[in-house]
Amino acid sequence: MRIGLFATCLGDTLFPEAVKATAVLLARLGHDVVFPPGQTCCGQMHINTGYQREPVPLVRNFAEQFGDTSIDAVVMPSGSCAGSVRHQHPLVAERYGDAALRAGVATVKAKTYELSEFLVDVLDVTRVGAYFPHRVTYHPTCHSLRMLRVGEKPLKLLRAVDSIDLVELPEADACCGFGGTFAVKNAETSTAMLQDKMRHIGATEADVCTAGDSSCLMHIGGGLSRIRSGTRTLHLAQILSSTRTSPYVLTEAVR
């Protein structure tokens, strides 16, 4: 397949290794990964904050960049951005767009996937040749869990990783408290939710907490580093791209 890779804003600016790992993984599975150079923000943060008309140019650009018929699927290491493309873009296009935008959005929506659902649902694979000999716990992010409903797909992939010690996260489906601008506008509530999440992560004694969204991992990772927990965060793509011949070298977290 010819796969269009969407980097996301956080991937582009703060977590490029998660984007690179996604490309490496998909290429290793035998697919042609392309990166449309004109891609920009998907507009999720604008829409989530209540500005639905303003991101029309971003939605239009996304549809143009990934609407090429030679691109069979659009894949991204983010449940929140995939959720925005599939659920929010159609709303914006219907309310504020023209016929061309609505058609373009519909075309791209139909072939857009978060990484784990693309691997499991489209490629029908769970064992991707990954090797990660560390204790890991998984946090299901809100958009992937509630909007995309990826369910057990990330866990199926993790269970098939060679030498991994996968431990269940208590109250895993509880929000970590990030929520984009929610963490800024409701800092005290966000911090309280993060403290609960960190307590549960600590109970697993995991070396790594993984998830499918860099945004949530940024929030959780910041908290874990401040309390010197000894647990670090790592995107799901980075675990799945690690192999015996090219293993991910896990540096020790601050304690």
Phi and psi in degrees as a GROMACS rama.xvg file:
@    title "Ramachandran Plot"
@    xaxis  label "Phi"
@    yaxis  label "Psi"
@TYPE xy
-101.404  115.158  ARG-2
-111.11  126.499  ILE-3
-87.0668  121.328  GLY-4
-95.4319  123.148  LEU-5
-101.694  123.072  PHE-6
-78.6606  -30.9173  ALA-7
73.0497  157.182  THR-8
-63.0884  -47.3898  CYS-9
-65.7689  -37.2841  LEU-10
-63.7184  -41.5286  GLY-11
-68.4228  -41.3024  ASP-12
-96.5807  -32.1828  THR-13
-124.271  -30.5566  LEU-14
-128.785  57.2028  PHE-15
-63.2038  -25.2026  PRO-16
-65.3857  -30.2611  GLU-17
-68.4392  -36.616  ALA-18
-70.2396  -44.2134  VAL-19
-61.1582  -41.6043  LYS-20
-62.9015  -36.808  ALA-21
-62.6813  -44.9783  THR-22
-64.4311  -43.7379  ALA-23
-61.7571  -44.4203  VAL-24
-62.6342  -48.8419  LEU-25
-65.7694  -38.0577  LEU-26
-66.9452  -37.781  ALA-27
-63.8237  -28.9003  ARG-28
-83.397  3.42723  LEU-29
96.5781  19.3572  GLY-30
-110.086  155.547  HIS-31
-90.741  111.331  ASP-32
-100.265  124.333  VAL-33
-119.258  152.179  VAL-34
-125.393  94.6965  PHE-35
-56.4266  115.437  PRO-36
-68.9812  -17.6791  PRO-37
-88.1654  5.27338  GLY-38
-66.589  146.223  GLN-39
-135.177  -163.027  THR-40
-59.4292  145.536  CYS-41
-79.4079  -13.7388  CYS-42
94.2604  5.91419  GLY-43
-57.6752  -45.1923  GLN-44
-66.2853  -31.5948  MET-45
-66.6057  -47.8713  HIS-46
-64.5938  -43.3056  ILE-47
-62.567  -27.9543  ASN-48
-89.4211  -2.10228  THR-49
104.659  1.04458  GLY-50
-98.5094  91.7517  TYR-51
-92.4091  -27.5867  GLN-52
-78.8058  -36.8919  ARG-53
-60.526  -37.1666  GLU-54
-81.3996  8.67698  PRO-55
-53.2322  -44.2373  VAL-56
-61.8213  -33.7353  PRO-57
-70.5416  -41.8792  LEU-58
-64.3231  -41.2517  VAL-59
-65.3408  -41.9793  ARG-60
-63.8276  -40.419  ASN-61
-61.1389  -45.3566  PHE-62
-63.1848  -36.8424  ALA-63
-72.2723  -41.1166  GLU-64
-67.7706  -38.6753  GLN-65
-107.856  2.63822  PHE-66
-82.0122  -4.967  GLY-67
-52.747  127.997  ASP-68
-66.3278  -15.5626  THR-69
-76.7844  -14.5483  SER-70
-89.4826  115.205  ILE-71
-78.7595  -32.9897  ASP-72
-150.85  150.632  ALA-73
-111.705  122.321  VAL-74
-123.764  141.827  VAL-75
-144.601  146.23  MET-76
-84.4673  54.9077  PRO-77
-161.456  118.22  SER-78
-71.448  -33.298  GLY-79
-70.0998  -40.8634  SER-80
-71.191  -39.7354  CYS-81
-62.5152  -39.1361  ALA-82
-64.2905  -37.8798  GLY-83
-64.6615  -45.8144  SER-84
-62.8384  -40.0312  VAL-85
-83.9236  -28.8047  ARG-86
-114.525  -37.9424  HIS-87
-87.903  -38.4174  GLN-88
-57.2497  -44.0852  HIS-89
-61.2248  -35.7731  PRO-90
-66.0902  -45.0293  LEU-91
-63.7508  -44.5202  VAL-92
-64.2136  -38.2966  ALA-93
-68.5571  -39.4823  GLU-94
-81.8836  -37.7833  ARG-95
-127.548  -1.36571  TYR-96
-99.4654  177.725  GLY-97
-103.536  -177.525  ASP-98
-62.1111  -38.5108  ALA-99
-64.4233  -40.6149  ALA-100
-66.9938  -42.993  LEU-101
-61.2257  -40.4404  ARG-102
-68.1848  -42.2871  ALA-103
-64.9011  -41.657  GLY-104
-63.6282  -41.9637  VAL-105
-62.9552  -39.2478  ALA-106
-64.3025  -46.2257  THR-107
-72.7372  -37.7137  VAL-108
-54.9521  -41.291  LYS-109
-67.4642  -16.9457  ALA-110
-123.074  19.6281  LYS-111
-100.605  133.577  THR-112
-141.296  145.876  TYR-113
-74.492  151.872  GLU-114
-53.403  -50.8255  LEU-115
-65.7551  -38.4102  SER-116
-71.933  -29.9958  GLU-117
-66.0461  -44.6284  PHE-118
-62.6547  -47.6859  LEU-119
-80.5729  -46.561  VAL-120
-83.065  -38.7158  ASP-121
-93.0581  -50.2176  VAL-122
-84.1036  -16.4622  LEU-123
59.4673  45.3808  ASP-124
-128.89  146.582  VAL-125
-123.584  -33.6958  THR-126
-93.1436  108.913  ARG-127
-109.121  12.6929  VAL-128
82.4826  20.8646  GLY-129
-83.6839  151.294  ALA-130
-138.476  122.929  TYR-131
-153.203  89.6502  PHE-132
-82.3603  63.0635  PRO-133
-141.749  162.053  HIS-134
-83.2276  123.078  ARG-135
-130.33  141.898  VAL-136
-124.832  151.114  THR-137
-115.224  129.38  TYR-138
-104.527  115.796  HIS-139
-80.1905  116.145  PRO-140
-72.3497  154.484  THR-141
-60.4018  -46.7998  CYS-142
-66.1494  -39.9875  HIS-143
-67.8868  -36.549  SER-144
-78.232  -44.6278  LEU-145
-100.985  -30.0083  ARG-146
-94.1014  -49.224  MET-147
-86.3511  -23.5562  LEU-148
56.7487  51.5851  ARG-149
-72.26  -18.6087  VAL-150
57.0301  -124.972  GLY-151
-85.7172  0.0387452  GLU-152
-56.3624  -48.8077  LYS-153
-61.2712  -37.5621  PRO-154
-68.8157  -35.4389  LEU-155
-60.9304  -40.6337  LYS-156
-67.2455  -42.5656  LEU-157
-67.7782  -38.9022  LEU-158
-63.8286  -23.8272  ARG-159
-90.5887  0.919583  ALA-160
-75.843  130.634  VAL-161
-66.1879  130.882  ASP-162
70.7309  7.65404  SER-163
-75.1999  148.435  ILE-164
-113.11  92.7146  ASP-165
-92.4608  122.341  LEU-166
-118.688  142.806  VAL-167
-72.2895  138.121  GLU-168
-89.4605  121.422  LEU-169
-60.3629  141.433  PRO-170
47.2466  47.2693  GLU-171
-59.3494  -34.6276  ALA-172
-81.0327  3.8057  ASP-173
-76.3117  138.275  ALA-174
-61.8557  145.809  CYS-175
-80.2184  -12.9336  CYS-176
99.2513  1.89491  GLY-177
-75.741  -79.4179  PHE-178
63.5247  28.7666  GLY-179
64.6065  -120.409  GLY-180
-69.0505  -13.4746  THR-181
-57.6514  -40.2229  PHE-182
-65.9199  -25.0322  ALA-183
-86.9102  -45.2337  VAL-184
-76.4532  -25.1787  LYS-185
-129.723  58.2058  ASN-186
-59.3269  -42.1446  ALA-187
-66.6205  -43.1011  GLU-188
-65.2044  -43.0223  THR-189
-59.8297  -43.2088  SER-190
-64.9618  -40.6379  THR-191
-63.7029  -41.1155  ALA-192
-66.0404  -38.73  MET-193
-64.4639  -39.8496  LEU-194
-61.6705  -40.2458  GLN-195
-62.1529  -45.0935  ASP-196
-62.5401  -42.6333  LYS-197
-66.6029  -35.0097  MET-198
-63.6449  -41.8882  ARG-199
-68.6532  -38.6582  HIS-200
-63.3125  -41.7977  ILE-201
-60.8009  -33.9227  GLY-202
-66.4278  -22.4761  ALA-203
-80.9961  -18.7521  THR-204
55.5544  34.2927  GLU-205
-77.1207  148.607  ALA-206
-74.8658  -32.2303  ASP-207
-137.341  137.408  VAL-208
-107.454  123.805  CYS-209
-115.694  161.172  THR-210
-162.518  174.275  ALA-211
-98.6239  5.12324  GLY-212
-130.537  124.387  ASP-213
-66.0908  -27.266  SER-214
-63.757  -48.2209  SER-215
-66.4821  -38.471  CYS-216
-65.6318  -33.5606  LEU-217
-62.907  -45.3877  MET-218
-64.7571  -50.3235  HIS-219
-65.9472  -44.3319  ILE-220
-61.9724  -38.2633  GLY-221
-62.2739  -42.4397  GLY-222
-66.7792  -43.2239  GLY-223
-63.8851  -36.3918  LEU-224
-70.5169  -34.6974  SER-225
-68.7023  -30.2835  ARG-226
-97.1207  7.04773  ILE-227
51.0937  53.7296  ARG-228
-73.1772  -26.6181  SER-229
90.0851  -5.14962  GLY-230
-105.308  134.683  THR-231
-113.454  165.184  ARG-232
-106.355  148.362  THR-233
-153.615  133.899  LEU-234
-66.6245  146.436  HIS-235
-52.0662  -39.6715  LEU-236
-60.9891  -34.5527  ALA-237
-71.4018  -32.7086  GLN-238
-70.3113  -45.0119  ILE-239
-70.024  -23.6535  LEU-240
-86.4426  -11.246  SER-241
-76.5572  132.401  SER-242
-129.975  171.484  THR-243
-63.3558  -38.2144  ARG-244
-80.1353  -23.5234  THR-245
-139.625  70.3871  SER-246
-75.949  151.011  PRO-247
-75.3639  126.676  TYR-248
-89.1426  111.298  VAL-249
-86.6226  112.833  LEU-250
-78.3133  152.193  THR-251
-72.371  133.454  GLU-252
-76.1839  158.492  ALA-253
-68.8489  132.963  VAL-254
